[in-house]
């Protein structure tokens, strides 16, 4: 079984607590994904009018429903307005 790199955009409800939201995303992905996350990278992307999105790139085993699990877990975090999978690439 191969691996996939999944890219997800997270839009916050507001910019207050943005740094805490990034930390919450990191903790959720490391602690609540049953150890399937192999690598994790979190960056920011300027959107408009001072708004930023959190861009999460996750490397995990290729398996049915993996993207849905990630999307659901990230959607559970407080201050998250929306979660959108914007890319999925098969590795190796």
N, CA, C and O atoms as a MOPAC input file, in Angstrom:
PM7 MOZYME 1SCF
protein

 N      0.84600 1    -1.17200 1     0.00000 1
 C      0.00000 1     0.00000 1     0.00000 1
 C      0.89300 1     1.23700 1     0.00000 1
 O      1.85300 1     1.30300 1     0.76800 1
 N      0.59200 1     2.21200 1    -0.84800 1
 C      1.37500 1     3.42900 1    -0.95700 1
 C      0.94100 1     4.49000 1     0.03600 1
 O      0.17600 1     4.23400 1     0.96700 1
 N      1.45100 1     5.68000 1    -0.19200 1
 C      1.10600 1     6.81400 1     0.64700 1
 C      0.52700 1     7.92400 1    -0.21800 1
 O      0.77600 1     7.98700 1    -1.42200 1
 N     -0.24800 1     8.80000 1     0.41600 1
 C     -0.79300 1     9.96300 1    -0.26600 1
 C     -0.42900 1    11.21500 1     0.51700 1
 O     -0.30900 1    11.19400 1     1.74200 1
 N     -0.25800 1    12.30800 1    -0.22100 1
 C     -0.07900 1    13.62600 1     0.38100 1
 C     -1.40100 1    14.35900 1     0.19200 1
 O     -1.85800 1    14.56200 1    -0.93300 1
 N     -1.99100 1    14.74300 1     1.27700 1
 C     -3.29000 1    15.38600 1     1.27800 1
 C     -3.10700 1    16.84900 1     1.67700 1
 O     -2.48200 1    17.13400 1     2.69800 1
 N     -3.63800 1    17.76900 1     0.89300 1
 C     -3.56700 1    19.19700 1     1.20900 1
 C     -4.96700 1    19.68500 1     1.53500 1
 O     -5.91000 1    19.48600 1     0.76900 1
 N     -5.08200 1    20.33300 1     2.69900 1
 C     -6.37900 1    20.77300 1     3.21100 1
 C     -6.30400 1    22.24600 1     3.58500 1
 O     -5.36100 1    22.66900 1     4.25400 1
 N     -7.29200 1    23.03000 1     3.15900 1
 C     -7.41300 1    24.43300 1     3.57100 1
 C     -8.43200 1    24.52900 1     4.69400 1
 O     -9.53000 1    23.98100 1     4.60600 1
 N     -8.04800 1    25.23300 1     5.75100 1
 C     -8.93800 1    25.45600 1     6.88500 1
 C     -9.17000 1    26.95300 1     7.00600 1
 O     -8.22200 1    27.72800 1     7.12500 1
 N    -10.42200 1    27.35200 1     6.97700 1
 C    -10.78000 1    28.75700 1     7.17000 1
 C    -11.27700 1    28.95200 1     8.59500 1
 O    -12.18600 1    28.25000 1     9.03700 1
 N    -10.68400 1    29.90500 1     9.32000 1
 C    -11.15200 1    30.17900 1    10.68500 1
 C    -12.43900 1    30.99900 1    10.65700 1
 O    -12.73100 1    31.68400 1     9.67700 1
 N    -13.20100 1    30.91900 1    11.74000 1
 C    -14.39500 1    31.75400 1    11.85800 1
 C    -14.00900 1    33.21400 1    11.97400 1
 O    -14.67800 1    34.08600 1    11.42000 1
 N    -12.91900 1    33.48600 1    12.70200 1
 C    -12.38500 1    34.84400 1    12.80900 1
 C    -10.89200 1    34.73900 1    13.08000 1
 O    -10.37500 1    33.65600 1    13.35300 1
 N    -10.20700 1    35.86600 1    13.00300 1
 C     -8.75000 1    35.85500 1    13.13300 1
 C     -8.27300 1    35.91300 1    14.58400 1
 O     -7.09000 1    35.70100 1    14.85200 1
 N     -9.17400 1    36.19500 1    15.51900 1
 C     -8.78400 1    36.14200 1    16.92100 1
 C     -8.50100 1    34.68700 1    17.27100 1
 O     -9.28500 1    33.79900 1    16.94000 1
 N     -7.41500 1    34.45600 1    17.91800 1
 C     -7.06600 1    33.09200 1    18.29100 1
 C     -6.51300 1    32.27300 1    17.13600 1
 O     -6.52900 1    31.04300 1    17.18800 1
 N     -6.02100 1    32.93900 1    16.08900 1
 C     -5.51800 1    32.21900 1    14.91900 1
 C     -4.33400 1    31.32000 1    15.27700 1
 O     -4.26100 1    30.17600 1    14.82900 1
 N     -3.41000 1    31.83900 1    16.08600 1
 C     -2.23800 1    31.03500 1    16.47800 1
 C     -2.66000 1    29.83200 1    17.31700 1
 O     -2.09400 1    28.74800 1    17.17800 1
 N     -3.66000 1    30.02300 1    18.19200 1
 C     -4.16700 1    28.90500 1    18.98900 1
 C     -4.81500 1    27.86900 1    18.07600 1
 O     -4.66900 1    26.66600 1    18.29100 1
 N     -5.53200 1    28.34200 1    17.05500 1
 C     -6.15600 1    27.42400 1    16.10800 1
 C     -5.10500 1    26.57800 1    15.39600 1
 O     -5.29600 1    25.37600 1    15.21400 1
 N     -4.00100 1    27.19600 1    14.99600 1
 C     -2.92300 1    26.42000 1    14.36000 1
 C     -2.40700 1    25.34700 1    15.31200 1
 O     -2.15300 1    24.21600 1    14.89800 1
 N     -2.25100 1    25.69700 1    16.58000 1
 C     -1.78200 1    24.73300 1    17.58000 1
 C     -2.80600 1    23.61400 1    17.77000 1
 O     -2.43700 1    22.44500 1    17.88300 1
 N     -4.09600 1    23.97200 1    17.80600 1
 C     -5.15900 1    22.96800 1    17.94600 1
 C     -5.17300 1    21.99700 1    16.77000 1
 O     -5.38800 1    20.79800 1    16.94800 1
 N     -4.94200 1    22.52400 1    15.56500 1
 C     -4.87500 1    21.67000 1    14.36400 1
 C     -3.72000 1    20.69100 1    14.49100 1
 O     -3.88300 1    19.50100 1    14.22200 1
 N     -2.57000 1    21.17500 1    14.89200 1
 C     -1.39300 1    20.33100 1    15.05800 1
 C     -1.66400 1    19.21900 1    16.07000 1
 O     -1.36800 1    18.05300 1    15.80800 1
 N     -2.22100 1    19.57300 1    17.21300 1
 C     -2.51000 1    18.57500 1    18.25400 1
 C     -3.53700 1    17.55700 1    17.78800 1
 O     -3.38400 1    16.36100 1    18.03500 1
 N     -4.58200 1    18.02300 1    17.11500 1
 C     -5.63600 1    17.11600 1    16.63700 1
 C     -5.06800 1    16.10000 1    15.65300 1
 O     -5.38900 1    14.91400 1    15.72500 1
 N     -4.22900 1    16.56300 1    14.73700 1
 C     -3.68300 1    15.65800 1    13.72900 1
 C     -2.68400 1    14.67300 1    14.32600 1
 O     -2.59100 1    13.53400 1    13.86700 1
 N     -1.94600 1    15.09100 1    15.32900 1
 C     -0.96200 1    14.19500 1    15.94100 1
 C     -1.60500 1    13.21100 1    16.90700 1
 O     -1.17100 1    12.06400 1    17.00200 1
 N     -2.64000 1    13.65000 1    17.62600 1
 C     -3.18400 1    12.83300 1    18.70300 1
 C     -4.43500 1    12.03500 1    18.34600 1
 O     -4.66700 1    10.97000 1    18.91800 1
 N     -5.23900 1    12.52800 1    17.41600 1
 C     -6.54000 1    11.91000 1    17.17700 1
 C     -6.65700 1    11.14300 1    15.87200 1
 O     -7.75800 1    10.73600 1    15.50100 1
 N     -5.55900 1    10.93600 1    15.17100 1
 C     -5.64500 1    10.24000 1    13.88300 1
 C     -5.10800 1     8.81100 1    13.95800 1
 O     -4.68800 1     8.25300 1    12.94500 1
 N     -5.12000 1     8.22900 1    15.13000 1
 C     -4.74700 1     6.82000 1    15.31500 1
 C     -3.37900 1     6.48000 1    14.74500 1
 O     -3.15700 1     5.36100 1    14.28100 1
 N     -2.46500 1     7.43600 1    14.77700 1
 C     -1.09900 1     7.18800 1    14.33700 1
 C     -0.91100 1     7.01300 1    12.84500 1
 O      0.15800 1     6.58200 1    12.41300 1
 N     -1.92100 1     7.33500 1    12.03700 1
 C     -1.77200 1     7.11600 1    10.59300 1
 C     -1.06900 1     8.26900 1     9.88700 1
 O     -0.65200 1     8.12600 1     8.73700 1
 N     -0.93300 1     9.41300 1    10.56000 1
 C     -0.25300 1    10.55000 1     9.94700 1
 C      1.25400 1    10.32200 1    10.02900 1
 O      1.81800 1    10.23600 1    11.12000 1
 N      1.90100 1    10.22600 1     8.87100 1
 C      3.34500 1     9.97900 1     8.80900 1
 C      4.13700 1    11.28100 1     8.89500 1
 O      5.14000 1    11.35900 1     9.60500 1
 N      3.68500 1    12.29800 1     8.17000 1
 C      4.32100 1    13.62500 1     8.18800 1
 C      3.22000 1    14.66900 1     8.16300 1
 O      2.12200 1    14.43400 1     7.65900 1
 N      3.54600 1    15.83900 1     8.72600 1
 C      2.55600 1    16.89900 1     8.83900 1
 C      3.24900 1    18.23400 1     8.67800 1
 O      4.30100 1    18.47000 1     9.27100 1
 N      2.66300 1    19.10500 1     7.88000 1
 C      3.19600 1    20.45000 1     7.69300 1
 C      2.02900 1    21.43200 1     7.73700 1
 O      0.99200 1    21.21200 1     7.11200 1
 N      2.21600 1    22.52000 1     8.48800 1
 C      1.18000 1    23.53500 1     8.59700 1
 C      1.76400 1    24.87000 1     8.16200 1
 O      2.80700 1    25.29000 1     8.66400 1
 N      1.08600 1    25.54300 1     7.22300 1
 C      1.50000 1    26.87000 1     6.77300 1
 C      0.27100 1    27.78300 1     6.76200 1
 O     -0.85200 1    27.35000 1     7.02300 1
 N      0.51800 1    29.05200 1     6.45500 1
 C     -0.56100 1    30.02900 1     6.35600 1
 C     -0.63700 1    30.53700 1     4.92300 1
 O      0.36100 1    30.57000 1     4.20400 1
 N     -1.83700 1    30.93000 1     4.52800 1
 C     -2.02900 1    31.52700 1     3.21200 1
 C     -2.89400 1    32.77100 1     3.37200 1
 O     -4.00300 1    32.70000 1     3.90200 1
 N     -2.38000 1    33.91900 1     2.90900 1
 C     -3.16900 1    35.14700 1     2.94000 1
 C     -4.33600 1    35.00900 1     1.97600 1
 O     -4.17400 1    34.55500 1     0.84300 1
 N     -5.51700 1    35.41000 1     2.44400 1
 C     -6.71800 1    35.33100 1     1.60900 1
 C     -7.09100 1    36.73900 1     1.13000 1
 O     -6.90200 1    37.06700 1    -0.04200 1
 N     -7.61500 1    37.56200 1     2.02900 1
 C     -7.98000 1    38.94700 1     1.69800 1
 C     -8.40600 1    39.66500 1     2.96900 1
 O     -8.89700 1    39.04800 1     3.91400 1
 N     -8.21100 1    40.97500 1     2.97700 1
 C     -8.68000 1    41.82200 1     4.07600 1
 C     -8.19500 1    41.33200 1     5.43800 1
 O     -8.93800 1    41.38600 1     6.41800 1
 N     -6.96100 1    40.85800 1     5.50400 1
 C     -6.39100 1    40.39800 1     6.76300 1
 C     -6.73800 1    38.97500 1     7.15000 1
 O     -6.25300 1    38.47600 1     8.16500 1
 N     -7.56700 1    38.31600 1     6.36300 1
 C     -7.92700 1    36.91900 1     6.65400 1
 C     -6.83200 1    35.99100 1     6.13900 1
 O     -6.21100 1    36.24600 1     5.10800 1
 N     -6.61500 1    34.92600 1     6.86900 1
 C     -5.65700 1    33.90100 1     6.47900 1
 C     -6.31900 1    32.53300 1     6.56800 1
 O     -7.24800 1    32.32200 1     7.34700 1
 N     -5.82800 1    31.62600 1     5.76800 1
 C     -6.24200 1    30.23100 1     5.84100 1
 C     -5.07100 1    29.43400 1     6.39400 1
 O     -3.91200 1    29.80600 1     6.21100 1
 N     -5.37900 1    28.35600 1     7.06100 1
 C     -4.35800 1    27.40800 1     7.49100 1
 C     -4.30100 1    26.32100 1     6.42700 1
 O     -5.32400 1    25.73100 1     6.07800 1
 N     -3.11200 1    26.06100 1     5.92000 1
 C     -2.92700 1    25.02500 1     4.90300 1
 C     -2.18600 1    23.86300 1     5.56300 1
 O     -1.05800 1    24.01500 1     6.03100 1
 N     -2.83400 1    22.71300 1     5.59200 1
 C     -2.27000 1    21.52800 1     6.22500 1
 C     -1.93300 1    20.51800 1     5.14100 1
 O     -2.77800 1    20.18000 1     4.31300 1
 N     -0.69800 1    20.03900 1     5.14800 1
 C     -0.29100 1    18.96100 1     4.25500 1
 C      0.03200 1    17.74700 1     5.12200 1
 O      0.85400 1    17.81800 1     6.03600 1
 N     -0.62400 1    16.64100 1     4.81900 1
 C     -0.50200 1    15.42200 1     5.60200 1
 C     -0.06600 1    14.29000 1     4.68500 1
 O     -0.62000 1    14.12300 1     3.59900 1
 N      0.91700 1    13.51700 1     5.11100 1
 C      1.28700 1    12.29300 1     4.40000 1
 C      0.78900 1    11.13000 1     5.24600 1
 O      1.09900 1    11.01100 1     6.43200 1
 N      0.00100 1    10.27200 1     4.59000 1
 C     -0.60400 1     9.14300 1     5.29500 1
 C     -0.75900 1     7.97300 1     4.33900 1
 O     -0.66400 1     8.14700 1     3.12500 1
 N     -0.99800 1     6.78000 1     4.87400 1
 C     -1.18900 1     5.62900 1     3.99300 1
 C     -2.40400 1     5.81700 1     3.09400 1
 O     -3.41400 1     6.39900 1     3.49200 1
 N     -2.27800 1     5.31100 1     1.87700 1
 C     -3.37600 1     5.35600 1     0.92500 1
 C     -4.42300 1     4.34800 1     1.37100 1
 O     -4.13800 1     3.15500 1     1.48300 1
 N     -5.60000 1     4.81700 1     1.61800 1
 C     -6.67200 1     3.92200 1     2.04500 1
 C     -8.00800 1     4.59300 1     1.84200 1
 O     -8.10100 1     5.82000 1     1.79500 1
 N     -9.02600 1     3.79500 1     1.72500 1
 C    -10.36500 1     4.31700 1     1.47900 1
 C    -10.83900 1     5.16500 1     2.65500 1
 O    -10.76200 1     4.74000 1     3.80800 1
 N    -11.32600 1     6.35600 1     2.35700 1
 C    -11.89700 1     7.21800 1     3.38300 1
 C    -10.90500 1     8.04100 1     4.17300 1
 O    -11.30800 1     8.73500 1     5.10700 1
 N     -9.63400 1     7.99600 1     3.84400 1
 C     -8.62500 1     8.73800 1     4.59700 1
 C     -8.85300 1    10.23400 1     4.57100 1
 O     -8.75200 1    10.90000 1     5.60200 1
 N     -9.16100 1    10.76600 1     3.40100 1
 C     -9.40600 1    12.20400 1     3.27000 1
 C    -10.64400 1    12.60700 1     4.06100 1
 O    -10.66800 1    13.67200 1     4.67800 1
 N    -11.66200 1    11.77200 1     4.04700 1
 C    -12.88500 1    12.06800 1     4.79400 1
 C    -12.61800 1    12.10700 1     6.29400 1
 O    -13.16800 1    12.95300 1     7.00000 1
 N    -11.77500 1    11.19500 1     6.78900 1
 C    -11.42200 1    11.17300 1     8.21000 1
 C    -10.71000 1    12.45700 1     8.61100 1
 O    -11.02700 1    13.06000 1     9.63600 1
 N     -9.75100 1    12.86700 1     7.79700 1
 C     -8.99800 1    14.08900 1     8.08300 1
 C     -9.94100 1    15.28500 1     8.08400 1
 O     -9.89400 1    16.11500 1     8.99200 1
 N    -10.78500 1    15.37300 1     7.08400 1
 C    -11.72500 1    16.48300 1     6.97100 1
 C    -12.66400 1    16.53200 1     8.18600 1
 O    -12.92400 1    17.60400 1     8.73200 1
 N    -13.16100 1    15.38400 1     8.59600 1
 C    -14.07500 1    15.31600 1     9.73800 1
 C    -13.37700 1    15.72000 1    11.03600 1
 O    -13.93500 1    16.48400 1    11.82500 1
 N    -12.18100 1    15.22300 1    11.26100 1
 C    -11.43200 1    15.55400 1    12.48100 1
 C    -11.12800 1    17.04200 1    12.55600 1
 O    -11.26900 1    17.65000 1    13.61800 1
 N    -10.71400 1    17.63300 1    11.44700 1
 C    -10.39800 1    19.05800 1    11.44400 1
 C    -11.66000 1    19.90100 1    11.62800 1
 O    -11.59800 1    20.97700 1    12.22200 1
 N    -12.78100 1    19.43700 1    11.13800 1
 C    -14.03900 1    20.15600 1    11.28600 1
 C    -14.55400 1    20.19000 1    12.71200 1
 O    -15.41100 1    21.01200 1    13.03800 1
 N    -14.04000 1    19.30000 1    13.57800 1
 C    -14.45500 1    19.24200 1    14.98500 1
 C    -13.82700 1    20.34900 1    15.83100 1
 O    -14.29600 1    20.61600 1    16.93700 1
 N    -12.78300 1    20.99100 1    15.33300 1
 C    -12.02700 1    21.96500 1    16.12100 1
 C    -12.80700 1    23.27200 1    16.24100 1
 O    -13.40800 1    23.74400 1    15.27600 1
 N    -12.78500 1    23.84700 1    17.44200 1
 C    -13.45100 1    25.12900 1    17.67700 1
 C    -12.79900 1    26.21100 1    16.81900 1
 O    -11.59500 1    26.16000 1    16.57000 1
 N    -13.57900 1    27.18400 1    16.36700 1
 C    -13.14800 1    28.32600 1    15.55900 1
 C    -12.85500 1    27.95100 1    14.10300 1
 O    -12.27200 1    28.75400 1    13.37400 1
 N    -13.24400 1    26.75700 1    13.66900 1
 C    -13.08500 1    26.37800 1    12.26300 1
 C    -14.39000 1    26.66100 1    11.53600 1
 O    -15.44600 1    26.14400 1    11.90100 1
 N    -14.30200 1    27.48500 1    10.50900 1
 C    -15.47100 1    27.81800 1     9.70200 1
 C    -15.70100 1    26.77100 1     8.61400 1
 O    -16.82500 1    26.31200 1     8.41400 1
 N    -14.62000 1    26.39300 1     7.90600 1
 C    -14.75000 1    25.39800 1     6.84200 1
 C    -13.44200 1    24.64600 1     6.65400 1
 O    -12.35900 1    25.14500 1     6.95800 1
 N    -13.58000 1    23.43600 1     6.14500 1
 C    -12.43800 1    22.56800 1     5.83800 1
 C    -12.64300 1    22.06100 1     4.41800 1
 O    -13.70700 1    21.54000 1     4.08200 1
 N    -11.61200 1    22.21900 1     3.58200 1
 C    -11.73600 1    21.79100 1     2.18800 1
 C    -10.46600 1    21.07100 1     1.74800 1
 O     -9.36600 1    21.61400 1     1.84700 1
 N    -10.63000 1    19.84600 1     1.26100 1
 C     -9.51300 1    19.11600 1     0.67700 1
 C     -9.27000 1    19.72200 1    -0.70000 1
 O    -10.15000 1    19.69600 1    -1.56100 1
 N     -8.06500 1    20.27200 1    -0.90600 1
 C     -7.76700 1    20.94500 1    -2.17400 1
 C     -6.79100 1    20.16200 1    -3.04200 1
 O     -6.54400 1    20.52900 1    -4.19100 1
 N     -6.24200 1    19.09800 1    -2.50200 1
 C     -5.31900 1    18.29200 1    -3.30600 1
 C     -5.02500 1    16.95800 1    -2.65000 1
 O     -4.97200 1    16.83600 1    -1.42600 1
 N     -4.83300 1    15.95300 1    -3.51300 1
 C     -4.44500 1    14.63000 1    -3.05100 1
 C     -3.52900 1    14.03300 1    -4.09900 1
 O     -3.92000 1    13.86200 1    -5.25400 1
 N     -2.30700 1    13.71600 1    -3.69300 1
 C     -1.32000 1    13.17600 1    -4.62800 1
 C     -0.79300 1    11.84900 1    -4.09000 1
 O     -0.46300 1    11.72600 1    -2.91000 1
 N     -0.72200 1    10.87900 1    -4.96100 1
 C     -0.16000 1     9.57900 1    -4.60300 1
 C      1.35800 1     9.69000 1    -4.64600 1
 O      1.91300 1    10.23200 1    -5.60200 1
 N      2.02800 1     9.18800 1    -3.62700 1
 C      3.47500 1     9.22400 1    -3.53700 1
 C      4.04800 1     7.85200 1    -3.86500 1
 O      3.46200 1     6.81900 1    -3.54300 1
 N      5.20000 1     7.86900 1    -4.50900 1
 C      5.94700 1     6.64300 1    -4.79300 1
 C      5.18800 1     5.70300 1    -5.60000 1
 O      5.68500 1     4.62300 1    -5.92100 1

